[in-house]
Amino acid sequence: MFLLFIKPEINTPAGLVARPVLTSYHKSSHFRDRPFNKFNVYTSPDETILCSDSRQSMYCQLLCGLVQRSEVLRVGAIFASAFLRAIKFLEDHWRQLCLNIRTGQLTDWITDPSCKNAVSLILSKPMPDLADLIERECIGISWEGIIRKLWPRTKYVEVIVTGSMAQYISTLEFYSGGLPLVSTMYASSECYFGINLKPLCKPCDVSYTLLPNMAYFEFITVIEDHDEKMQEKVHCNGKSEQKNGINEEEWIKSKIVDLVNVKVGHYYELVVTTYTGLYRYRVGDILMVTGFHNNAPQFRFVQRRNVVLSIDTDKTSEEDLLKAVTEAKLIIESLGLLLTEYTSYADTTSIPGHYVLFWELKKRENTEQLPELDLIVMEQCCYRVEESLDSVYRRCRRKDKSIGPLEIRVVKHGTFDALMDFCLSQGSSVNQYKTPRCISSQEAARVLDSRVVARFFSKKVPSWEPFRIEANKLMSDMHRAV
């Protein structure tokens, strides 16, 4: 039971159709006309995967998976976030799914004709015993181990749990009841990079063996802090400029390493030259070399370069966040309030996860007293932040519903001083300390949460149109690709 979904296509200003690589693959003849493979049979008919309505697609795929539960040997999705979203959907709709199975009739709100026809071939007759069994498992006090209970022959859960998806490991372990979490591959829209030769290893130990025939691979060394500062200096609005006699191209050449010259334990940014025409394209992934398989290096995915927040397929950088916060704080500044400090984190304790911003506010007058906050004004701030983030985030919020409403938590005066004290106690240098714009430490999060005085959520969903893309961002992306 591998849950797959397509995402909306967009039209560029030049009229070209753009879509995610997985959507492109699923719509292609390579997927739709694939030869039969007994080791790769899906419970989901192609029609349910290709349904453009994500809610109908999710419902029909789960229904087919439940009806065929005795044949399921593995479960999963591409990303951990998508699989957990399906489990949450099952929590909300299991009664209706049981009714469909009991009666042998598909619910009325499934209106996609291809989905209805495909599911009717699987839901061919009433199955009251199966419905009773599923109901007994779902009606329990806890959903711990629910995957094992509903699909008892399952051997493992196949999802990507490296990088930003690692934040979902504990939740997956709760629902899976101890099943192995398997990350099989490392790939992107640019090309296929590598495979996991030890798929049953723990998620924290996953390393991918690079496939050197997929592209020409190069690596930018990422070792010392001043390297990153130099990288920031040589960037100016997407153009290279001279800084201390070094421009960006010269800096990269001084740090570039070929495939055979990487060293175990060192960190690198991945650069690819592909058969399809990308030349020295900086993918943006930071990798650590963990070893070698024969002569092919093995890497652990560490993080995305410059990304501070991610829930699903969204990738929000510190620059994106600053821009959005700057837009939102104009609202409170007009009321005589100042935003003195802020930070953020991705809250994945709920499904779907959502962005959380911690704001420390004060009046323009010199006072430590926290100002009274207007609910409507703060909700407008939440909405303004979301509206200022990029189109991928807004699509996830509006169309995919894979990200929940953004939250602002207002903290009392002196909170960020307490955060600095905590960071210094953990070994940070007082001379080099600056407020982190994203926190990953649970202890640091507790320091902030213990001082929260008010919480606000975005009440409106940000705008997003499927057949448009911001021209400036498109041109910027094209410039980077070239």
MOZI-V569496 format. One line per field, one symbol per residue. ss: DSSP state (@ for helix, = for strand, . for the rest). A space follows every 50 residues. Layout:
ss = ???
//
This chain:
ss = .==......==.....==..@@@@@@@.@@@@.............@@@@. ...@@@@@@@@@@@@@@.@@@..======@@@@@@@@@@@@@@@@@@@@@ @@@.........@@@@@@@@@@.....@@@@@@@@@@@.......@@@@@ .....=====..@@@@@@@@@@@@@@...===..===....====..... ..@@@..===.....=======..@@@@@@@@@.==..==..=..=.@@@ @@@@@===@@@.....=======.......=============..===== ====..===......==@@@@@@@@@@@@@@@@...===========... ...==========...........@@@@@@@@@@@@@@..@@@@@@@@@@ ......=====...@@@@@@@@@@@................@@@@@@@@. .======.............@@@@@@@@@@@.
//
